[in-house]
Amino acid sequence: MGHLGCGLERTGQQHRRVPRGPRFGACWAVIPEKFRFIIFGTYPYDEQWRPAAATLIFIALFYLSSRRKLWRRELVFVWAGALILIAFLMWGGIFGLSHVSQDRWGGLPVTLILATFGLAFGFPLGVFVALGRRSKLPAIRSLCVLYVELIRGVPLISLLFMASVMFPLFMPDGFNVDKLLRAQIAIVLYAGAYLAEVIRGGLQAVARGQHEAADALGLSYWQKNRLIVLPQAIRHVIPPLVNTFIAFFKDTSLVLIIGIFDLLTTAKTAIIDPAWQSFGIEVYVFVALIYFAFCFAMSRYSRHLEAQGR
């Protein structure tokens, strides 16, 4: 048994750190001790290089997408290929990788998966719904209004609970949808409704003369919106869009209620052991710094885009 300082001792055959007596001030030794569990959850220890690689791929994708000179059609194929690679890494079962069920996923990779796919699919959904709310066809306009008001009228927790409990009841016998996918669908629907209202505000800010000029050029409805209206509308609402993105990134922690171990949930679970409960503040500060890093990066990038659009 050896003394480690900070009120800790190393003990046992596996050299585990355990608290030793009362302590005063912060003690960050809990972070290296619980780091892997906080970041990767219960993913098999020897295979944790795979979620680590998936996380690095996500960060690389975010960086490439932030470079305006790379905004070309090829970037879509890069995203598609990278997401397929992430799926191979996380699931395994091919190329000699052992299969890991989604029940073992957890931590930062799950948070990034939920946030990335939620916003990636929620944004185009929000664009179509925003355009639908301004449609001259009563049926389309009514459906879009019903969708937005229904989704915005209930908290995300209710949608996650419905997706987890009620959604399987509507599926055929023997057909099972993984709970991570069910949660992802709920987040996409929720994000789409809120983003639709933000984008609709931007559409209303586009001058009527822009629509008339596009009509005078003989552009079709989709050409007018893709080339003229939507770029201006999105430029008007960059700050509220990013604010919504940041809110959804943090809201992924609500998946705890349906048994999915995101980053915040693994942090809570890491200090369930009575021996480590007194180190909760250090763990929460560590997780808060991770959330802050991603949210601050989004905020700074939005300011950069807004400055370029002036």
Number of C-alpha atoms within 10 A of each C-alpha: 10 10 12 14 13 17 15 20 17 17 13 9 7 7 11 11 21 18 20 15 9 9 13 7 6 10 17 14 19 19 16 11 14 17 16 18 21 28 25 26 27 17 23 14 11 7 14 19 15 20 24 18 16 23 20 14 17 20 14 13 16 14 10 16 17 16 9 9 8 11 12 10 8 10 14 12 11 14 17 12 12 17 18 12 14 22 13 17 24 27 18 16 13 10 8 7 14 14 13 16 13 16 14 15 22 24 24 23 24 24 23 19 20 25 22 19 16 25 24 14 17 22 23 14 19 27 21 14 26 27 19 21 21 16 14 9 10 12 11 16 17 14 13 23 17 13 16 23 12 12 19 17 9 11 10 21 17 13 20 25 17 16 22 23 13 12 15 17 11 8 11 8 8 6 9 11 12 14 21 22 14 21 23 23 20 23 27 24 23 26 27 29 25 21 25 25 18 23 27 22 17 22 23 13 15 18 12 10 9 14 16 12 13 18 13 9 9 11 15 11 11 10 12 19 18 12 12 17 22 19 14 19 21 21 17 21 19 19 17 17 19 18 16 16 22 19 13 22 20 16 16 24 18 18 25 16 14 18 13 24 29 27 26 26 20 25 23 15 13 23 19 13 9 8 12 15 14 15 19 16 14 16 22 14 11 17 19 12 11 14 17 14 12 14 19 13 10 18 16 12 14 19 14 12 15 15 9 9 11 6
